[in-house]
Amino acid sequence: MGKARLLVVEDDNDISNMLKIYFSGLGYDVDVAPRGKEALDKTRQVLPHLIVLDIMLPDIDGYEVCRTLRTSTRTSHIPVIFLTQRDERSDKLQGLELGADDYITKPFDIEELKLRVQGAIRRSEREALTDPRSGLPAGRLIEEQLRSTIRQTGWAFMDIRINYFDQFKDVYGFVAADDGLRFAAMLMGEVVDEIGSSGDFIGHAGGDNFVIISKEETAAKIRTRLKARFADQVQTHYNFIDRQQGFVMAANAEGQMEKTPLMTLSVGIVMPSQQVFSDIREITELAAEGRRQDASGTATKA
């Protein structure tokens, strides 16, 4: 996996700088937000694997930040560790009731904080809550969201796959491939923020496969915008020669080198207006078939 991303929400510059230096030295990708609203903005732009959250902030307090994170399907899965001077039992209980994963009081032992951060991230990954590369909800969280969605109306389920991803990984290596997955996740977030709603769900089903749960009226627009922006912006992940020629030379199943197009997206959409669904497997199977048909059409055009 790539570097785990931490977001430190702390208005004390000495503490935030110390945490950034310390955790960066341990191999984490660390970002800092001195205010609660800035933390929420940063979280929407790039999902962190964990948030270290101070309670006393200049604008909105950490409780409100945590409450906002937990009420959004996009961010409800992110582990949160409260970091605060408050040591009252009622304060701890309030934080835990809001869904915080842990609570550490100042002054704190940096080694203890490190172990708690590592433990929270491991638990999240072990329980199949998040994908370690994209930071998006994975496995069980996707299933839970689907089971909740199927009982509602007006939804749209989108099965998304990165075409030619395996060939890209073979040519450019796993580090570039992980960067490509993170790019795709970030792009999906931007497009959903632009066209969808705050209640839309984005998940990483594994490998090169993602899902979006949105509304019937916005799904087609999201698909069109997502595919167009991906095809345009993914070119920056290739070297100049491959970009110019529009393909890479990659080995096929028989080990022979052949021209492979640059990566694109294929998207299948399923909506309850199409038919009545009694099981989430019916949704995922029909969406996968739609995605394969979309991929076939893309290959034909290429």
Secondary structure, DSSP 8 states (H G I E B T S, - for coil): ----EEEEE-S-HHHHHHHHHHHHHTT-EEEEESSHHHHHHHHHHS--SEEEEES--SSS-HHHHHHHHHTSTTTTTS-EEEEES---HHHHHHHHHTT-SEEEESS--HHHHHHHHHHHHHHHHHTT-B-TTT--B-HHHHHHHHHHHTTSSSEEEEEEEEETHHHHHHHH-HHHHHHHHHHHHHHHHHHHHHHS-TT-EEEEEETTEEEEEEEHHHHHHHHHHHHHHHHHHGGGGS-HHHHHHTEEEEE-TTS-EEEEE--EEEEEEE-TTT---SSHHHHHHHHHHHHHHHHHHHHHH-
